[in-house]
Amino acid sequence: MAKPVKLLSGGNPQIAKADGDAPVQAYLTAMPGWKCEVGRRLDALIMRTAPNVRKAVRWNSPHYGIEGQGWFLGIHCTTKYVKVAFFRGASLHPVPPGESKQKDVRYLHIYEGDPLDEGLVASWIRQSSELLGADCF
């Protein structure tokens, strides 16, 4: 029987740094409550939009990138919402609404009950995968 995943501050699952789909799926499964479904929808949308994506868990968050080119997106649980980080978000059109202290990063915050505009989010994913972002492989 698998050991339960510890939830950190804000309900973020504590998953060890690892590459591949398995640690990302472990993170998504451990997301508390309604956030689990949002995480799974985002993961499926990312896979449909950027099928050559590389997945990993870094800093207790799923990261998505292209092999040899860097990370373009990360997901993180907070107390009240799921935060989607677009690492080159300031270059996206339209620009995602959430500002960051880092000039290039923009966020999408998804709250419980929020409708997910899959067309818009897919557009940001597509643009992000072409721009890429953080060289953290």
C-alpha positions as CSV (number, residue, x, y, z in Angstrom):
1,M,0.0,0.0,0.0
2,A,1.4,3.4,-1.0
3,K,2.3,5.8,1.7
4,P,0.0,8.9,1.7
5,V,1.4,12.0,0.2
6,K,2.1,14.8,2.6
7,L,0.4,18.1,1.8
8,L,2.5,21.2,2.3
9,S,1.4,24.7,2.9
10,G,-1.8,25.6,1.0
11,G,-2.4,21.9,0.2
12,N,0.5,21.5,-2.3
13,P,1.5,17.8,-2.5
14,Q,5.0,17.0,-1.5
15,I,6.4,15.0,-4.3
16,A,10.2,14.3,-4.7
17,K,12.1,15.7,-7.6
18,A,11.8,13.2,-10.5
19,D,11.4,13.1,-14.2
20,G,8.6,11.5,-16.2
21,D,4.8,11.1,-16.1
22,A,4.6,9.0,-13.0
23,P,5.7,11.7,-10.5
24,V,3.4,14.2,-12.2
25,Q,0.5,11.7,-12.0
26,A,1.3,11.2,-8.3
27,Y,1.1,14.9,-7.8
28,L,-2.1,15.3,-9.7
29,T,-3.7,12.4,-7.7
30,A,-2.7,14.0,-4.4
31,M,-4.1,17.4,-5.2
32,P,-6.8,18.0,-2.6
33,G,-10.5,18.1,-3.4
34,W,-11.7,19.9,-6.5
35,K,-8.1,20.8,-7.4
36,C,-7.4,17.2,-8.4
37,E,-9.9,17.4,-11.3
38,V,-8.5,20.8,-12.4
39,G,-5.0,19.4,-12.4
40,R,-6.0,16.4,-14.5
41,R,-7.8,18.6,-17.0
42,L,-4.8,20.8,-17.3
43,D,-2.5,17.9,-17.8
44,A,-4.7,16.4,-20.5
45,L,-4.9,19.8,-22.2
46,I,-1.2,20.2,-22.1
47,M,-0.7,16.7,-23.6
48,R,-3.2,17.4,-26.4
49,T,-1.7,20.8,-27.2
50,A,2.0,19.9,-26.8
51,P,2.3,16.2,-27.4
52,N,6.1,16.1,-27.3
53,V,6.1,17.6,-23.8
54,R,8.6,16.4,-21.2
55,K,7.2,16.2,-17.7
56,A,8.9,16.3,-14.3
57,V,8.3,17.4,-10.7
58,R,10.6,20.2,-9.6
59,W,10.2,22.3,-6.4
60,N,7.1,20.2,-5.5
61,S,5.3,21.2,-8.7
62,P,4.7,19.6,-12.0
63,H,6.8,21.2,-14.8
64,Y,6.2,20.8,-18.5
65,G,8.9,21.4,-21.1
66,I,10.6,20.3,-24.3
67,E,13.7,18.1,-24.1
68,G,16.8,20.2,-24.4
69,Q,14.9,23.5,-24.7
70,G,13.7,24.2,-21.1
71,W,10.4,24.4,-19.1
72,F,7.5,26.5,-20.3
73,L,4.8,25.9,-17.7
74,G,4.3,24.8,-14.1
75,I,1.3,24.0,-11.9
76,H,1.1,24.6,-8.1
77,C,-1.6,24.2,-5.5
78,T,-2.3,27.1,-3.1
79,T,-5.0,27.3,-0.4
80,K,-7.6,28.8,-2.6
81,Y,-6.7,28.2,-6.2
82,V,-4.5,26.2,-8.7
83,K,-1.8,28.4,-10.0
84,V,-0.6,27.9,-13.6
85,A,2.7,29.6,-14.2
86,F,3.7,30.5,-17.8
87,F,7.4,31.1,-17.6
88,R,7.4,33.4,-20.6
89,G,3.9,34.6,-20.0
90,A,4.6,38.3,-20.6
91,S,5.2,37.4,-24.3
92,L,1.9,35.6,-24.7
93,H,-1.2,37.1,-26.5
94,P,-3.3,37.9,-24.7
95,V,-1.1,38.1,-21.7
96,P,-2.4,35.8,-18.8
97,P,-3.9,37.9,-16.1
98,G,-1.8,37.1,-13.0
99,E,1.3,39.2,-12.5
100,S,4.5,38.0,-11.0
101,K,7.5,39.6,-9.3
102,Q,9.5,38.1,-12.2
103,K,9.0,40.2,-15.3
104,D,8.6,37.4,-17.8
105,V,6.3,35.1,-15.7
106,R,2.5,35.4,-15.7
107,Y,-0.1,33.3,-13.9
108,L,-3.5,31.9,-14.4
109,H,-5.3,31.4,-11.1
110,I,-8.1,28.8,-11.2
111,Y,-10.6,29.0,-8.3
112,E,-13.2,26.4,-7.4
113,G,-16.1,26.6,-9.8
114,D,-14.2,28.7,-12.3
115,P,-15.0,27.8,-15.9
116,L,-11.8,26.8,-17.8
117,D,-11.6,28.5,-21.2
118,E,-9.8,25.5,-22.8
119,G,-9.4,27.4,-26.1
120,L,-7.6,30.3,-24.5
121,V,-5.5,28.1,-22.2
122,A,-4.5,25.8,-25.1
123,S,-3.4,29.0,-27.0
124,W,-1.2,30.0,-24.1
125,I,0.2,26.4,-23.9
126,R,0.9,26.3,-27.6
127,Q,2.6,29.8,-27.5
128,S,4.5,28.9,-24.4
129,S,5.8,25.6,-25.8
130,E,7.2,27.5,-28.8
131,L,8.8,30.3,-26.7
132,L,9.9,28.1,-23.8
133,G,11.2,29.6,-20.6
134,A,13.2,28.4,-17.8
135,D,16.4,26.4,-18.5
136,C,16.1,24.1,-15.6
137,F,16.6,20.6,-17.0
